[in-house]
Every structure is written in C-alpha cells, then in structure tokens.
C-alpha cells in the first residue's frame, strides 16, 4: 500500500495518518497477525515521521540502496506488534 496525496494544499491535514491508522486497525481486526510493517526510504521524511507518530518503531535500515537524483538513500523499515498497537489505541 502506498499513500499519495497529489494535491499539495491537502498536505499537513493528517489525511495520510487517518488512512494508515484505519488500515492498521482493519488488518489487526480481520487478520490474526502479530506484526504489521511498512518500508519507506530516507528521502521520504514525511512517511518516516508519520510512522513514528502513530507508534511504529524503526526496525531495520538498509543503507544506501536507493539512488535518486544523484544521491543514495536508505531503505527504512517500521513495524508495530499487535499488543503495542492495541495498547496505543486504548490511550
């Protein structure tokens, strides 16, 4: 799944956060998964911040594996355990 908000006047309104939170809620409700994760790249600072803001933890980083516009970037993996997510949602 990817989150893309094409219209920049809608950025900063937490639409991506609402979508990702709803998706994770849905997955944990419907599927007996112990863990949900996502992968982004270090050039996507907004997605990295969003992942941390909703309670995901950085679990892995593969350094300099993406090349874009003359620069190398890291692949960054975030995840959350079911128990952690449910505890966060009760707060």
Order of alpha helices (4+ residues) and beta strands (2+ residues): alpha-beta-alpha-beta-beta-alpha
